[in-house]
């Protein structure tokens, strides 16, 4: 059975992610108590269920600490993937303010009856840290709902077995993605933004691609990144990782980083198909995927 555990910080988009799994044909269960997970899987086994997505978060309190051991037991017989959704604290505070929802952990501190929102968020981060270490993390701080659904759909196309490498473009103006494992800063390269014709375009448009591919430094940078990833990828595989995010950033996340992510990911996708490797490769563009804006 393919078991997908959806977890993460409250307000980061778990409901949106779970609906994306449901739309993809998965049996979905929301807000399941940790102690019932193994019973649920046993029941679904009898029903010959092949794919399930279960949302579990920290609203159950300290019982979340038992989850890593339960998942370890389930991995003996099933394929298990953890999708961890995260967002920066300022974004979470804004979302709770806009929706006027109460944080699940707010007010649960018996010594301080009026736990603040930020205190509740920090407590939740501590409770969920052990899960984040073994999960595919997605930072939804600047990500609208439609983009998160698209990223989940892309993730579902890949096998659960082996390492999944994600090449992600981003703009430093909006911060480094929290899920990034390797970060490459390409702001030193010539910027198409200063060309009035190229400014409204992106790295996916042919004029921008032709502009960048004629710059030796851009080609040299792409080669260096490819060489670095190729050299160290076997070590990440040997480390037993399930996910590796390679983030490439320029100033706005529109031209240089987008071009390089597409160029580099195509190189690795070609290798993947020819070698039938157990490594899965994905590409995504945080800033481009974030428009038109929508609320998670």
TITOR-847884 format. One record per residue (C-alpha): chain; x, y, z; residue in one letter. Coordinates in steps of 0.2 Angstrom, whole numbers, plus 5000, padded with zeros to 4 digits. Layout:
BEGIN
+-------+------+------+------+------+
: chain :    x :    y :    z : resn :
+-------+------+------+------+------+
:     A :    X :    Y :    Z :    A :
...
+-------+------+------+------+------+
//
This chain:
BEGIN
+-------+------+------+------+------+
: chain :    x :    y :    z : resn :
+-------+------+------+------+------+
:     A : 5000 : 5000 : 5000 :    X :
:     A : 5006 : 5018 : 4997 :    X :
:     A : 5004 : 5028 : 5013 :    X :
:     A : 5005 : 5046 : 5012 :    X :
:     A : 5006 : 5056 : 5028 :    X :
:     A : 5002 : 5074 : 5026 :    X :
:     A : 5008 : 5085 : 5041 :    X :
:     A : 5015 : 5101 : 5045 :    X :
:     A : 5012 : 5118 : 5053 :    X :
:     A : 4994 : 5123 : 5056 :    X :
:     A : 4989 : 5136 : 5043 :    X :
:     A : 5002 : 5130 : 5030 :    X :
:     A : 4989 : 5122 : 5018 :    X :
:     A : 4987 : 5104 : 5024 :    X :
:     A : 4968 : 5105 : 5019 :    X :
:     A : 4973 : 5110 : 5001 :    X :
:     A : 4986 : 5096 : 5000 :    X :
:     A : 4974 : 5083 : 5006 :    X :
:     A : 4961 : 5088 : 4993 :    X :
:     A : 4974 : 5087 : 4980 :    X :
:     A : 4977 : 5069 : 4985 :    X :
:     A : 4958 : 5066 : 4985 :    X :
:     A : 4956 : 5073 : 4968 :    X :
:     A : 4970 : 5061 : 4962 :    X :
:     A : 4960 : 5046 : 4968 :    X :
:     A : 4967 : 5043 : 4985 :    X :
:     A : 4957 : 5037 : 5000 :    X :
:     A : 4959 : 5052 : 5012 :    X :
:     A : 4957 : 5053 : 5031 :    X :
:     A : 4959 : 5070 : 5040 :    X :
:     A : 4964 : 5074 : 5058 :    X :
:     A : 4967 : 5055 : 5062 :    X :
:     A : 4973 : 5052 : 5080 :    X :
:     A : 4990 : 5045 : 5080 :    X :
:     A : 4985 : 5030 : 5090 :    X :
:     A : 4973 : 5025 : 5077 :    X :
:     A : 4985 : 5025 : 5062 :    X :
:     A : 4990 : 5007 : 5063 :    X :
:     A : 4972 : 5001 : 5065 :    X :
:     A : 4967 : 5011 : 5050 :    X :
:     A : 4980 : 5004 : 5039 :    X :
:     A : 4975 : 4986 : 5045 :    X :
:     A : 4957 : 4990 : 5040 :    X :
:     A : 4962 : 4997 : 5023 :    X :
:     A : 4973 : 4981 : 5020 :    X :
:     A : 4957 : 4970 : 5022 :    X :
:     A : 4948 : 4981 : 5009 :    X :
:     A : 4963 : 4980 : 4997 :    X :
:     A : 4966 : 4998 : 4997 :    X :
:     A : 4981 : 5003 : 4987 :    X :
:     A : 4983 : 5022 : 4990 :    X :
:     A : 4979 : 5032 : 5006 :    X :
:     A : 4983 : 5049 : 5012 :    X :
:     A : 4981 : 5053 : 5030 :    X :
:     A : 4982 : 5071 : 5038 :    X :
:     A : 4989 : 5071 : 5056 :    X :
:     A : 4995 : 5087 : 5064 :    X :
:     A : 5000 : 5093 : 5082 :    X :
:     A : 4983 : 5096 : 5088 :    X :
:     A : 4984 : 5079 : 5097 :    X :
:     A : 4998 : 5086 : 5107 :    X :
:     A : 5012 : 5075 : 5114 :    X :
:     A : 5005 : 5059 : 5106 :    X :
:     A : 5014 : 5065 : 5090 :    X :
:     A : 5030 : 5059 : 5097 :    X :
:     A : 5025 : 5041 : 5094 :    X :
:     A : 5022 : 5044 : 5076 :    X :
:     A : 5040 : 5041 : 5069 :    X :
:     A : 5041 : 5024 : 5077 :    X :
:     A : 5023 : 5019 : 5070 :    X :
:     A : 5029 : 5025 : 5053 :    X :
:     A : 5045 : 5014 : 5055 :    X :
:     A : 5034 : 4999 : 5058 :    X :
:     A : 5023 : 5003 : 5043 :    X :
:     A : 5038 : 5004 : 5032 :    X :
:     A : 5041 : 4986 : 5035 :    X :
:     A : 5026 : 4981 : 5024 :    X :
:     A : 5021 : 4997 : 5015 :    X :
:     A : 5028 : 5012 : 5005 :    X :
:     A : 5027 : 5027 : 5016 :    X :
:     A : 5030 : 5045 : 5011 :    X :
:     A : 5028 : 5060 : 5022 :    X :
:     A : 5023 : 5077 : 5015 :    X :
:     A : 5028 : 5091 : 5027 :    X :
:     A : 5020 : 5109 : 5024 :    X :
:     A : 5028 : 5124 : 5032 :    X :
:     A : 5027 : 5143 : 5031 :    X :
:     A : 5036 : 5157 : 5040 :    X :
:     A : 5029 : 5163 : 5056 :    X :
:     A : 5024 : 5180 : 5049 :    X :
:     A : 5014 : 5172 : 5035 :    X :
:     A : 5005 : 5160 : 5047 :    X :
:     A : 5001 : 5175 : 5059 :    X :
:     A : 4993 : 5184 : 5044 :    X :
:     A : 4983 : 5169 : 5038 :    X :
:     A : 4976 : 5166 : 5056 :    X :
:     A : 4972 : 5184 : 5057 :    X :
:     A : 4963 : 5184 : 5040 :    X :
:     A : 4953 : 5168 : 5043 :    X :
:     A : 4950 : 5173 : 5062 :    X :
:     A : 4954 : 5155 : 5066 :    X :
:     A : 4961 : 5149 : 5083 :    X :
:     A : 4977 : 5139 : 5082 :    X :
:     A : 4974 : 5121 : 5088 :    X :
:     A : 4987 : 5123 : 5102 :    X :
:     A : 4982 : 5140 : 5108 :    X :
:     A : 4976 : 5140 : 5126 :    X :
:     A : 4982 : 5122 : 5129 :    X :
:     A : 4996 : 5128 : 5141 :    X :
:     A : 4989 : 5125 : 5158 :    X :
:     A : 5002 : 5136 : 5167 :    X :
:     A : 4998 : 5151 : 5155 :    X :
:     A : 4980 : 5150 : 5150 :    X :
:     A : 4982 : 5163 : 5137 :    X :
:     A : 4995 : 5155 : 5125 :    X :
:     A : 4999 : 5168 : 5111 :    X :
:     A : 4998 : 5163 : 5093 :    X :
:     A : 5017 : 5164 : 5091 :    X :
:     A : 5020 : 5154 : 5106 :    X :
:     A : 5008 : 5141 : 5099 :    X :
:     A : 5017 : 5141 : 5082 :    X :
:     A : 5034 : 5139 : 5090 :    X :
:     A : 5027 : 5124 : 5101 :    X :
:     A : 5020 : 5116 : 5086 :    X :
:     A : 5037 : 5117 : 5077 :    X :
:     A : 5046 : 5108 : 5091 :    X :
:     A : 5033 : 5094 : 5091 :    X :
:     A : 5034 : 5091 : 5073 :    X :
:     A : 5053 : 5093 : 5070 :    X :
:     A : 5056 : 5074 : 5071 :    X :
:     A : 5044 : 5072 : 5056 :    X :
:     A : 5051 : 5086 : 5046 :    X :
:     A : 5068 : 5078 : 5045 :    X :
:     A : 5062 : 5063 : 5035 :    X :
:     A : 5049 : 5072 : 5025 :    X :
:     A : 5047 : 5080 : 5008 :    X :
:     A : 5045 : 5098 : 5014 :    X :
:     A : 5036 : 5112 : 5005 :    X :
:     A : 5037 : 5130 : 5010 :    X :
:     A : 5020 : 5138 : 5006 :    X :
:     A : 5024 : 5156 : 5013 :    X :
:     A : 5023 : 5163 : 4996 :    X :
:     A : 5013 : 5149 : 4987 :    X :
:     A : 4995 : 5151 : 4982 :    X :
:     A : 4983 : 5137 : 4983 :    X :
:     A : 4983 : 5132 : 4965 :    X :
:     A : 5002 : 5131 : 4965 :    X :
:     A : 5002 : 5120 : 4980 :    X :
:     A : 4990 : 5108 : 4971 :    X :
:     A : 5000 : 5108 : 4955 :    X :
:     A : 5016 : 5104 : 4966 :    X :
:     A : 5007 : 5089 : 4974 :    X :
:     A : 5001 : 5083 : 4957 :    X :
:     A : 5019 : 5083 : 4951 :    X :
:     A : 5025 : 5074 : 4967 :    X :
:     A : 5012 : 5060 : 4964 :    X :
:     A : 5018 : 5057 : 4947 :    X :
:     A : 5035 : 5051 : 4954 :    X :
:     A : 5038 : 5034 : 4962 :    X :
:     A : 5039 : 5033 : 4981 :    X :
:     A : 5055 : 5022 : 4980 :    X :
:     A : 5072 : 5030 : 4979 :    X :
:     A : 5078 : 5048 : 4981 :    X :
:     A : 5067 : 5063 : 4974 :    X :
:     A : 5078 : 5078 : 4969 :    X :
:     A : 5068 : 5094 : 4967 :    X :
:     A : 5076 : 5108 : 4957 :    X :
:     A : 5068 : 5124 : 4962 :    X :
:     A : 5070 : 5142 : 4956 :    X :
:     A : 5066 : 5157 : 4968 :    X :
:     A : 5069 : 5175 : 4971 :    X :
:     A : 5080 : 5181 : 4985 :    X :
:     A : 5068 : 5196 : 4987 :    X :
:     A : 5056 : 5184 : 4995 :    X :
:     A : 5069 : 5174 : 5005 :    X :
:     A : 5077 : 5157 : 5003 :    X :
:     A : 5065 : 5142 : 5003 :    X :
:     A : 5065 : 5134 : 5020 :    X :
:     A : 5065 : 5117 : 5012 :    X :
:     A : 5081 : 5120 : 5002 :    X :
:     A : 5096 : 5108 : 5005 :    X :
:     A : 5108 : 5115 : 4993 :    X :
:     A : 5107 : 5134 : 4988 :    X :
:     A : 5115 : 5141 : 4973 :    X :
:     A : 5116 : 5160 : 4971 :    X :
:     A : 5116 : 5166 : 4953 :    X :
:     A : 5113 : 5184 : 4956 :    X :
:     A : 5131 : 5187 : 4949 :    X :
:     A : 5126 : 5183 : 4932 :    X :
:     A : 5120 : 5197 : 4919 :    X :
:     A : 5102 : 5201 : 4923 :    X :
:     A : 5089 : 5201 : 4908 :    X :
:     A : 5078 : 5213 : 4919 :    X :
:     A : 5089 : 5228 : 4913 :    X :
:     A : 5083 : 5225 : 4895 :    X :
:     A : 5067 : 5233 : 4893 :    X :
:     A : 5061 : 5220 : 4880 :    X :
:     A : 5066 : 5205 : 4891 :    X :
:     A : 5060 : 5213 : 4908 :    X :
:     A : 5042 : 5207 : 4906 :    X :
:     A : 5047 : 5189 : 4900 :    X :
:     A : 5053 : 5175 : 4910 :    X :
:     A : 5067 : 5161 : 4909 :    X :
:     A : 5054 : 5150 : 4900 :    X :
:     A : 5053 : 5162 : 4885 :    X :
:     A : 5064 : 5160 : 4870 :    X :
:     A : 5071 : 5178 : 4869 :    X :
:     A : 5077 : 5176 : 4887 :    X :
:     A : 5084 : 5159 : 4884 :    X :
:     A : 5093 : 5165 : 4869 :    X :
:     A : 5100 : 5180 : 4878 :    X :
:     A : 5107 : 5169 : 4893 :    X :
:     A : 5113 : 5155 : 4883 :    X :
:     A : 5125 : 5167 : 4873 :    X :
:     A : 5133 : 5172 : 4890 :    X :
:     A : 5149 : 5161 : 4894 :    X :
:     A : 5147 : 5164 : 4913 :    X :
:     A : 5129 : 5157 : 4912 :    X :
:     A : 5134 : 5141 : 4904 :    X :
:     A : 5149 : 5140 : 4915 :    X :
:     A : 5138 : 5142 : 4931 :    X :
:     A : 5126 : 5128 : 4924 :    X :
:     A : 5140 : 5116 : 4921 :    X :
:     A : 5147 : 5119 : 4939 :    X :
:     A : 5130 : 5116 : 4947 :    X :
:     A : 5128 : 5100 : 4936 :    X :
:     A : 5145 : 5094 : 4941 :    X :
:     A : 5142 : 5098 : 4959 :    X :
:     A : 5126 : 5088 : 4960 :    X :
:     A : 5132 : 5074 : 4950 :    X :
:     A : 5148 : 5072 : 4961 :    X :
:     A : 5138 : 5072 : 4978 :    X :
:     A : 5122 : 5064 : 4973 :    X :
:     A : 5128 : 5047 : 4976 :    X :
:     A : 5133 : 5052 : 4994 :    X :
:     A : 5115 : 5059 : 4997 :    X :
:     A : 5108 : 5042 : 4991 :    X :
:     A : 5120 : 5033 : 5002 :    X :
:     A : 5114 : 5043 : 5017 :    X :
:     A : 5097 : 5036 : 5014 :    X :
:     A : 5088 : 5052 : 5010 :    X :
:     A : 5071 : 5052 : 5002 :    X :
:     A : 5071 : 5070 : 4996 :    X :
:     A : 5084 : 5083 : 4991 :    X :
:     A : 5079 : 5101 : 4986 :    X :
:     A : 5092 : 5110 : 4975 :    X :
:     A : 5087 : 5129 : 4976 :    X :
:     A : 5093 : 5141 : 4963 :    X :
:     A : 5090 : 5159 : 4966 :    X :
:     A : 5092 : 5176 : 4957 :    X :
:     A : 5085 : 5193 : 4963 :    X :
:     A : 5067 : 5191 : 4957 :    X :
:     A : 5066 : 5173 : 4953 :    X :
:     A : 5060 : 5177 : 4935 :    X :
:     A : 5074 : 5175 : 4923 :    X :
:     A : 5091 : 5168 : 4927 :    X :
:     A : 5086 : 5155 : 4940 :    X :
:     A : 5071 : 5149 : 4930 :    X :
:     A : 5082 : 5147 : 4915 :    X :
:     A : 5095 : 5137 : 4924 :    X :
:     A : 5083 : 5126 : 4934 :    X :
:     A : 5075 : 5121 : 4917 :    X :
:     A : 5091 : 5119 : 4909 :    X :
:     A : 5099 : 5108 : 4923 :    X :
:     A : 5083 : 5098 : 4927 :    X :
:     A : 5082 : 5093 : 4908 :    X :
:     A : 5100 : 5087 : 4909 :    X :
:     A : 5096 : 5076 : 4924 :    X :
:     A : 5079 : 5070 : 4917 :    X :
:     A : 5088 : 5064 : 4902 :    X :
:     A : 5100 : 5054 : 4912 :    X :
:     A : 5086 : 5047 : 4923 :    X :
:     A : 5077 : 5040 : 4907 :    X :
:     A : 5092 : 5033 : 4899 :    X :
:     A : 5099 : 5024 : 4915 :    X :
:     A : 5083 : 5019 : 4923 :    X :
:     A : 5089 : 5026 : 4939 :    X :
:     A : 5080 : 5025 : 4956 :    X :
:     A : 5082 : 5044 : 4957 :    X :
:     A : 5066 : 5054 : 4953 :    X :
:     A : 5069 : 5072 : 4947 :    X :
:     A : 5056 : 5087 : 4948 :    X :
:     A : 5057 : 5105 : 4944 :    X :
:     A : 5047 : 5119 : 4950 :    X :
:     A : 5047 : 5138 : 4950 :    X :
:     A : 5042 : 5147 : 4966 :    X :
:     A : 5039 : 5164 : 4960 :    X :
:     A : 5032 : 5160 : 4943 :    X :
:     A : 5020 : 5146 : 4951 :    X :
:     A : 5014 : 5159 : 4963 :    X :
:     A : 5004 : 5169 : 4950 :    X :
:     A : 4990 : 5173 : 4949 :    X :
:     A : 4990 : 5174 : 4968 :    X :
:     A : 4977 : 5165 : 4978 :    X :
:     A : 4975 : 5161 : 4996 :    X :
:     A : 4980 : 5144 : 5004 :    X :
+-------+------+------+------+------+
//
